[in-house]
Amino acid sequence: MEKTYAVEGMKCQGCVDTVTEKLSNVSGVKKAFVSLDNNSATVSGDFNDADIKNSLNDTNYSIK
């Protein structure tokens, strides 16, 4: 499965790195590609939507 999510709160490459790391650590995620230009994250693998959204709970970013 591959899904693209809107990500709010990113302003720099450091933000992208943090979101990429958080998403990559979600159970079942094989690949996470985060775009600052599009304010989006494309995630592939066998994962749960709720886990993706909850992965950024302890950050200044959010999945919409």
Contacts in CASP RR format, 6 or more apart in sequence:
PFRMAT RR
TARGET T0000
AUTHOR 0000-0000-0000
METHOD contacts of the structure
MODEL  1
MEKTYAVEGMKCQGCVDTVTEKLSNVSGVKKAFVSLDNNSATVSGDFNDA
DIKNSLNDTNYSIK
1 44 0 8 1.000
1 45 0 8 1.000
1 46 0 8 1.000
1 47 0 8 1.000
2 42 0 8 1.000
2 43 0 8 1.000
2 44 0 8 1.000
2 45 0 8 1.000
3 42 0 8 1.000
3 43 0 8 1.000
3 49 0 8 1.000
3 52 0 8 1.000
4 40 0 8 1.000
4 41 0 8 1.000
4 42 0 8 1.000
4 43 0 8 1.000
5 40 0 8 1.000
5 41 0 8 1.000
5 42 0 8 1.000
5 43 0 8 1.000
5 52 0 8 1.000
5 53 0 8 1.000
5 63 0 8 1.000
5 64 0 8 1.000
6 39 0 8 1.000
6 40 0 8 1.000
6 63 0 8 1.000
6 64 0 8 1.000
7 19 0 8 1.000
7 34 0 8 1.000
7 39 0 8 1.000
7 40 0 8 1.000
7 41 0 8 1.000
7 56 0 8 1.000
7 61 0 8 1.000
7 62 0 8 1.000
7 63 0 8 1.000
7 64 0 8 1.000
8 39 0 8 1.000
8 61 0 8 1.000
8 62 0 8 1.000
8 63 0 8 1.000
8 64 0 8 1.000
9 15 0 8 1.000
9 39 0 8 1.000
9 60 0 8 1.000
9 61 0 8 1.000
9 62 0 8 1.000
10 16 0 8 1.000
10 19 0 8 1.000
10 34 0 8 1.000
10 36 0 8 1.000
10 39 0 8 1.000
10 61 0 8 1.000
12 36 0 8 1.000
13 36 0 8 1.000
15 36 0 8 1.000
15 61 0 8 1.000
16 34 0 8 1.000
16 35 0 8 1.000
16 36 0 8 1.000
18 59 0 8 1.000
18 61 0 8 1.000
19 32 0 8 1.000
19 34 0 8 1.000
19 41 0 8 1.000
19 56 0 8 1.000
19 59 0 8 1.000
19 61 0 8 1.000
20 32 0 8 1.000
20 33 0 8 1.000
20 34 0 8 1.000
20 41 0 8 1.000
22 55 0 8 1.000
22 56 0 8 1.000
22 59 0 8 1.000
23 29 0 8 1.000
23 32 0 8 1.000
23 34 0 8 1.000
23 41 0 8 1.000
23 43 0 8 1.000
23 52 0 8 1.000
23 55 0 8 1.000
23 56 0 8 1.000
24 31 0 8 1.000
24 32 0 8 1.000
25 55 0 8 1.000
26 43 0 8 1.000
26 47 0 8 1.000
26 51 0 8 1.000
26 52 0 8 1.000
26 55 0 8 1.000
27 47 0 8 1.000
27 48 0 8 1.000
27 51 0 8 1.000
28 45 0 8 1.000
28 46 0 8 1.000
28 47 0 8 1.000
29 43 0 8 1.000
29 44 0 8 1.000
29 45 0 8 1.000
29 47 0 8 1.000
29 52 0 8 1.000
30 44 0 8 1.000
30 45 0 8 1.000
30 46 0 8 1.000
31 43 0 8 1.000
31 44 0 8 1.000
31 45 0 8 1.000
32 41 0 8 1.000
32 42 0 8 1.000
32 43 0 8 1.000
32 44 0 8 1.000
33 41 0 8 1.000
33 42 0 8 1.000
33 43 0 8 1.000
34 40 0 8 1.000
34 41 0 8 1.000
34 42 0 8 1.000
35 41 0 8 1.000
35 42 0 8 1.000
41 63 0 8 1.000
43 52 0 8 1.000
52 63 0 8 1.000
53 62 0 8 1.000
53 63 0 8 1.000
55 63 0 8 1.000
56 62 0 8 1.000
56 63 0 8 1.000
END
